[in-house]
Amino acid sequence: MYEVVSQELIAPSVSRTRIRAPQIAKKRQAGQFVLVRTEELGERIPLTIADADTDEGTITIITQGVGYSTKSINALGVGGALLDVVGPLGNPTHVERFGTVVCIGGGIGIAPMFPIAQAMKKAGNKVISVLGARNEDLLILEDEMAGVSDEVLVTTDDGSHGTKGLVTDTLRALIERGEKIDLVVTVGPVIMMEKVCEITRELGIPAMASLNPIMIDGTGMCGGCRVEVGGETKFACVDGPEFDGNSVDFDQLKKRLRMYQKIESAARVRHDDEGGCKLDGA
């Protein structure tokens, strides 16, 4: 069992949870993830390690309560525990001194972007972070991202904070102002990453996209996390989770993510009928 040391809501239905997992905290690197399970018959879901404290022996995960498992995590509360936490899994982010790195995080994707931006900055890069959300209330980790970036640019769909528009508008604005971009890293909704990579592909800018398809065992054995990159089949759990964004088949990825929508919807209703999240209304 993996004890919850602290848990707080940082946006509606989004919780930041610190879990005692000292061995994982020691070994994790930017871009890696854990597979977690809340109960014996529960699904295994991949969650990026958003932060770690080796002195306290804790890792931090950030979850948006949209399905049964994520809502169950958000309902644990301090003193609760996850049944399984396996990791660190996946390949670490390839970090070197590229030059200027634009880190584009959308919605909950800002959470996995934080350790990546942190590592890129530590390697000596100029880091420009572009953060996107539907509205100001749903924007997360702005202050944390500012602490590891040379510049932070915020966009919201409704204009309630930062610039009204999409992250792709801001990326184009950076290019138009003459910013020489050596690498774009993008994490967030699939449609957002797809649109970002359409721009980078068009302009010949190297891009990395962090993919989060359906995963089961996290070892490459089950094949559930298959993605197509450059015409080749890859497994996100062992070959990724980050891939050349300019070569990802996003159409196939979207189809695979829709495979279990009916089952997920039924499970979400069951969770809500069982009592919901302890942090709601806190």
C-alpha positions as CSV (number, residue, x, y, z in Angstrom):
1,M,0.0,0.0,0.0
2,Y,1.2,3.5,-0.9
3,E,0.1,6.1,1.7
4,V,-1.3,9.5,0.7
5,V,0.8,12.1,2.5
6,S,-1.1,15.2,1.3
7,Q,-3.8,16.0,-1.1
8,E,-5.3,19.2,-2.3
9,L,-7.6,20.5,-5.0
10,I,-5.7,22.9,-7.3
11,A,-8.6,23.3,-9.8
12,P,-12.1,22.0,-10.1
13,S,-11.9,18.2,-10.0
14,V,-8.1,18.4,-10.2
15,S,-6.1,17.2,-7.2
16,R,-2.4,17.2,-6.4
17,T,-1.5,14.1,-4.4
18,R,1.8,13.3,-2.7
19,I,2.4,9.6,-2.2
20,R,5.0,7.9,-0.1
21,A,7.1,5.9,-2.6
22,P,10.8,6.4,-1.6
23,Q,12.4,4.0,-4.1
24,I,10.5,5.6,-7.0
25,A,11.3,9.1,-5.8
26,K,15.0,8.3,-5.9
27,K,15.0,6.9,-9.4
28,R,12.5,8.9,-11.3
29,Q,13.6,11.3,-14.1
30,A,11.7,13.9,-16.1
31,G,9.1,12.4,-18.5
32,Q,8.7,9.1,-16.6
33,F,5.4,7.8,-15.2
34,V,3.9,5.3,-12.8
35,L,1.1,2.8,-13.2
36,V,-1.4,3.0,-10.3
37,R,-4.3,0.9,-9.1
38,T,-6.7,1.9,-6.4
39,E,-8.3,-1.5,-5.7
40,E,-7.9,-5.2,-6.4
41,L,-10.3,-5.2,-9.4
42,G,-9.4,-1.7,-10.6
43,E,-7.8,-0.7,-13.8
44,R,-4.2,0.3,-14.1
45,I,-3.8,3.8,-15.2
46,P,-0.6,5.7,-16.2
47,L,0.2,9.0,-14.4
48,T,3.2,11.1,-15.0
49,I,5.4,11.8,-11.9
50,A,4.9,15.5,-11.7
51,D,7.5,16.0,-8.9
52,A,9.4,14.1,-6.3
53,D,11.1,14.7,-2.9
54,T,13.9,12.3,-2.2
55,D,14.3,13.6,1.4
56,E,10.6,12.9,2.2
57,G,10.5,9.8,-0.1
58,T,7.4,11.1,-1.9
59,I,6.2,11.4,-5.4
60,T,3.5,13.8,-6.7
61,I,0.8,13.0,-9.1
62,I,-1.9,15.3,-10.5
63,T,-5.2,13.8,-11.5
64,Q,-8.3,15.2,-13.1
65,G,-11.4,13.3,-11.9
66,V,-13.0,12.3,-15.2
67,G,-13.3,8.6,-14.8
68,Y,-13.8,6.0,-12.1
69,S,-10.1,5.5,-11.3
70,T,-9.1,9.2,-11.3
71,K,-12.2,10.1,-9.2
72,S,-11.3,7.3,-6.8
73,I,-7.7,8.7,-6.4
74,N,-9.1,12.2,-5.8
75,A,-11.4,10.7,-3.1
76,L,-8.6,9.0,-1.1
77,G,-7.7,11.9,1.2
78,V,-4.7,12.1,3.6
79,G,-4.1,8.7,5.2
80,G,-5.7,6.9,2.3
81,A,-3.6,4.6,0.2
82,L,-3.2,3.3,-3.4
83,L,-3.0,-0.4,-3.7
84,D,-0.3,-0.4,-6.4
85,V,2.2,2.1,-7.6
86,V,4.7,0.7,-10.2
87,G,7.5,2.7,-11.6
88,P,9.3,4.7,-12.7
89,L,8.3,3.5,-16.2
90,G,9.0,4.8,-19.7
91,N,12.0,6.5,-21.1
92,P,13.1,9.7,-19.5
93,T,12.9,12.9,-21.6
94,H,15.9,13.4,-23.8
95,V,17.4,16.4,-22.3
96,E,20.4,18.3,-23.6
97,R,21.3,21.9,-24.4
98,F,19.2,22.5,-27.5
99,G,19.0,26.3,-27.3
100,T,15.5,27.6,-27.1
101,V,12.8,25.1,-26.0
102,V,9.1,25.9,-26.2
103,C,7.2,23.8,-23.7
104,I,3.5,23.7,-24.6
105,G,1.2,22.3,-21.9
106,G,-2.6,22.1,-22.2
107,G,-5.0,21.5,-19.4
108,I,-3.9,18.6,-17.1
109,G,-0.9,18.2,-19.5
110,I,0.7,21.1,-17.7
111,A,1.4,18.7,-14.9
112,P,3.8,16.3,-16.9
113,M,5.2,19.4,-18.6
114,F,6.5,20.8,-15.3
115,P,9.4,18.3,-14.7
116,I,10.3,18.5,-18.4
117,A,10.6,22.3,-18.3
118,Q,12.5,22.0,-15.1
119,A,15.0,19.6,-16.6
120,M,15.4,21.6,-19.8
121,K,16.1,24.8,-17.8
122,K,18.7,22.9,-15.7
123,A,20.4,21.8,-18.8
124,G,21.0,25.4,-19.8
125,N,18.2,26.0,-22.3
126,K,16.1,29.1,-22.7
127,V,12.7,27.8,-21.8
128,I,9.5,29.5,-23.0
129,S,6.4,27.8,-21.5
130,V,3.0,28.2,-23.2
131,L,0.1,27.1,-20.9
132,G,-3.4,26.6,-22.2
133,A,-6.7,26.1,-20.4
134,R,-10.4,26.5,-21.1
135,N,-10.6,29.3,-18.5
136,E,-8.7,30.8,-15.6
137,D,-10.2,28.4,-13.0
138,L,-8.9,25.4,-14.8
139,L,-5.3,26.7,-15.3
140,I,-2.8,24.8,-13.1
141,L,0.8,25.2,-12.0
142,E,1.3,28.7,-13.5
143,D,3.6,29.8,-10.6
144,E,5.5,26.5,-10.6
145,M,6.1,26.8,-14.4
146,A,7.2,30.4,-14.0
147,G,9.9,29.2,-11.6
148,V,11.5,27.0,-14.2
149,S,10.9,29.1,-17.3
150,D,12.5,32.2,-18.8
151,E,9.0,33.3,-20.1
152,V,5.5,32.0,-19.4
153,L,2.7,32.8,-21.9
154,V,-0.9,31.9,-20.9
155,T,-3.8,31.4,-23.2
156,T,-7.5,30.7,-22.2
157,D,-10.3,29.8,-24.5
158,D,-12.5,32.5,-23.0
159,G,-9.9,35.1,-22.4
160,S,-10.4,35.1,-18.6
161,H,-6.6,35.0,-18.1
162,G,-3.7,35.7,-20.3
163,T,-4.5,35.9,-24.0
164,K,-7.8,34.7,-25.5
165,G,-7.2,32.0,-28.0
166,L,-5.3,28.7,-28.4
167,V,-1.7,27.6,-27.6
168,T,-1.2,27.3,-31.4
169,D,-2.0,31.0,-31.7
170,T,0.8,31.8,-29.2
171,L,3.2,29.4,-31.0
172,R,2.7,31.2,-34.2
173,A,3.1,34.6,-32.5
174,L,6.4,33.4,-31.1
175,I,7.6,32.5,-34.6
176,E,6.3,35.8,-36.0
177,R,8.2,37.8,-33.4
178,G,11.4,36.2,-34.7
179,E,12.0,33.7,-31.9
180,K,14.4,31.0,-33.1
181,I,12.9,27.8,-31.7
182,D,15.2,24.8,-31.5
183,L,12.6,22.3,-30.1
184,V,9.0,22.2,-29.2
185,V,7.7,19.9,-26.5
186,T,4.0,19.4,-26.2
187,V,1.8,17.6,-23.7
188,G,-2.0,17.8,-23.4
189,P,-5.2,16.8,-25.2
190,V,-4.5,14.8,-28.4
191,I,-6.2,17.4,-30.6
192,M,-4.0,20.1,-29.1
193,M,-0.8,18.2,-29.7
194,E,-1.9,17.3,-33.2
195,K,-2.4,21.0,-34.1
196,V,0.9,22.0,-32.5
197,C,2.7,19.4,-34.5
198,E,1.0,20.5,-37.7
199,I,2.8,23.8,-37.3
200,T,6.1,22.3,-36.3
201,R,6.0,19.9,-39.2
202,E,5.1,22.7,-41.6
203,L,8.0,24.8,-40.5
204,G,10.5,22.1,-39.9
205,I,10.9,22.6,-36.2
206,P,11.8,19.5,-34.2
207,A,9.0,18.4,-31.9
208,M,8.4,16.0,-29.0
209,A,4.9,14.9,-28.0
210,S,4.2,12.9,-24.9
211,L,1.5,10.3,-25.6
212,N,-0.8,8.7,-23.1
213,P,-2.8,5.9,-24.8
214,I,-4.5,3.1,-23.0
215,M,-2.0,1.1,-21.0
216,I,-2.4,-2.2,-19.1
217,D,0.9,-3.8,-18.0
218,G,3.4,-1.1,-18.7
219,T,6.0,-3.6,-20.0
220,G,5.2,-3.8,-23.7
221,M,3.7,-7.3,-23.4
222,C,0.0,-6.5,-23.8
223,G,0.2,-4.2,-26.8
224,G,-2.6,-2.0,-25.5
225,C,-0.6,1.2,-25.9
226,R,0.3,0.8,-29.6
227,V,0.9,4.0,-31.5
228,E,2.1,4.6,-35.0
229,V,5.1,6.8,-35.4
230,G,6.8,7.3,-38.8
231,G,4.9,4.3,-40.2
232,E,6.2,2.0,-37.5
233,T,4.3,0.4,-34.6
234,K,5.6,1.6,-31.2
235,F,4.6,0.9,-27.6
236,A,4.2,4.0,-25.6
237,C,5.1,2.3,-22.3
238,V,8.5,1.1,-23.4
239,D,9.4,3.1,-26.5
240,G,7.9,6.4,-25.1
241,P,6.0,8.1,-23.7
242,E,7.6,10.8,-25.8
243,F,7.9,10.5,-29.6
244,D,8.8,12.6,-32.6
245,G,5.6,14.7,-32.7
246,N,6.1,15.4,-36.4
247,S,5.8,11.6,-37.2
248,V,2.9,10.6,-34.9
249,D,-0.3,9.2,-36.5
250,F,-2.7,11.2,-34.4
251,D,-5.8,9.9,-36.2
252,Q,-5.0,6.4,-35.1
253,L,-4.3,7.6,-31.6
254,K,-7.7,9.3,-31.3
255,K,-9.5,6.2,-32.5
256,R,-7.8,4.0,-29.9
257,L,-8.6,6.5,-27.1
258,R,-12.3,6.2,-28.0
259,M,-12.4,2.4,-27.8
260,Y,-13.8,2.2,-24.3
261,Q,-15.9,5.3,-24.0
262,K,-19.2,3.5,-23.2
263,I,-17.5,1.4,-20.5
264,E,-15.8,4.4,-19.0
265,S,-19.1,6.3,-18.9
266,A,-20.8,3.5,-17.0
267,A,-17.9,3.3,-14.5
268,R,-18.1,7.1,-14.0
269,V,-21.8,6.9,-13.1
270,R,-21.1,4.0,-10.7
271,H,-18.4,6.0,-8.9
272,D,-20.7,9.0,-8.5
273,D,-23.4,6.8,-7.1
274,E,-21.0,5.5,-4.5
275,G,-20.4,8.9,-3.0
276,G,-18.0,11.0,-5.1
277,C,-14.8,12.9,-4.0
278,K,-14.0,13.8,-0.4
279,L,-12.3,17.0,-1.6
280,D,-15.3,18.4,-3.4
281,G,-16.5,21.5,-1.7
282,A,-13.4,21.6,0.5
